[in-house]
Each structure stands twice: as C-alpha cells, then as structure tokens.
C-alpha cells in the first residue's frame, strides 16, 4: 500500500480566513440595521496574483446602492495572513490603509472600524437617504 501524498501539516488550518470573518459581519448587517444588507466580494488580481475581498453595504431601498466599506488584500491565494486592510471613509480619498495585519489583530481592527464614528456616520447617511426617497417617492 502506498503512502498518501496528500497530507497536511498539523498547523495548516486557520480558525477563520479573512473571507469568513468578513462574511460573518456582513451577515449581521440586516438584523442590526433593518435596512442594510452586507455583501462580500472576491477578486483575484491578474497583475499581482493578490486576492481582494471587499465588504459592501447594500441598500435595497435605494435601488441596491452599494458602498464599499472595507477591502482586504491577501498577498496570494495560498497565504491568508498578513493582509492589508483598506478602510473607506465618507469622502473620496479618505482611505486608511493598514498593512501587514496578522490573524490575531485582523478581527479586532475590523470590529474597531465597524464601531467607529466614521462607519456610524455612513450608516446614518444611508438611513437619511432612505427617508428622503420614501418621503418624496423618488
């Protein structure tokens, strides 16, 4: 009998990948806000072989308007961490970039940004737009 060549080392499996963590928080949005859904997208960069995940705020009542809130860049498809996190603010060009975020700090950085005044302001702005659309039947 031949040995199985498809063996993994003991410490190769992570508790959660960046995608899984983003998806976990995206799935909480509708229940938390009542009007915004979360969506996580994946893109593999042709030029640099990076894997890019983005967490979008999607507002069905605004013709599925989507706002990119967070972007996570994996160095390649085989290395989950460290990642580069890009946190998008309300103004164009207002992007905070956090390089080399490891597994231990990834979820903390994500939660800190989600709970930040910047994110609260974005959510409030989207809610205000919904109210205007309803009020004026736009």
N, C-alpha and C positions, 0 to 999 in steps of 0.2 A: 504494500500500500504506500502511495506517495504522500509526502507531507503537503499540507495545504499551504500554498504560497500566498494566499490572501489573508494574512494575519495583520492585525493592528497592534501597535504598542499599547501598553496599559493606560497611558495618559493622553491619548489622542482625541478623546471625545470631550467636548466642552459642555457645560451645563446648558448654555444658550448661545446661539450665534447672534450677530448684530441684527440680522433679519428677524429672528424670532423675538428678540426684545422689542424692536420697533413695532412689529405686528401686535404684540401683546398690548402695548399702549394705544396703538391705533384702534384696536377693537373696543377699547374702553370709552372712546370719544362719544359715541352716540348716546350711551347710557349716562355719561357725565354731563353733557351739554344739552341733549334733547334735540339738537338741530344740526350738528356737525358730525359727519362720518369721517373715519380715518382710512387712509389707503396707503399701502406701502408698495412702491415700485422697485424693480430691479433692472439694471442696465449694465452690460459688460462693455467696457470701453474698448474700441478697436485699436486705438493707438498705444495704450499703455497696459492693456490687459487687467485694468482695475475692475472691481465690482462696485457699482454705485447703487446704494439704496436711498430712497427718498420717502419721507413721511409727509403726506399731503393731508391738509384739512379740506374736506369736500362738503360743499353746502348744496344739497339737493334743491332747496327752495330758491336758490339763485342760479338756476339752470346748470346745476352741478359745477359751479365755480370751484376751482381747486387752487389752494395756496400751498406752496412748498414751504414747510416749516423747518425741516431738518434733513440734512443729507449726510450720509455716512459712506466713506470711501475705504474699501478694503484694498490692500496692495495687490492682491490677485485672488483667484478663485480657491486657492489652496491654503491661504493664510488668513484666518479670521481677525486676528488682532496682532499688533495695534492697528487702529483705524484713525482716519482723520474725520472729525465731525465738523460740519458746517451748519451754523445756526443762523437762520434768516430772520432779520428784524422787519419792522414795518416799512422802512424807507429803502429805496433801491441803493445798493452798495453798502447797506448796513448788515454785513455778514461777519459773524465771529467764527474764526477757524481755530479749532483745537487739534493740533497734530499729535500723533503718537499716543492716542488714548487706549490704554490696555483694558483687558477684560474686567479687572477689579474696579476700574473707575468709569467704565462706559455707562452703566445704568445710572450711576449717581449723577454724572454730567447730564444725561438725558432728562432725568427727573428734575434736576435743578432748573434746566431751561424750560421745561413744561410748566413748572410752578412759578416762573419768573414774571415780573410785571410786563415784560415785552410780550410774552405769549398771552397773558390775560388781556392786554390791550388789543391784540389781534382778534381774539375771540369776541371781545366786546364790540369791536368794529364790525365784524361779520354779523353779529346779532342786530346791530343798528341797521345795517343794510337790509336784513330780512324784514325788519319792522317797516322800513320805508317802502319796500316792494309790496308788502301787504296793505299798507295804508293807502297807497296810490294805485294799487292794482297794476303795477308795472309788469 
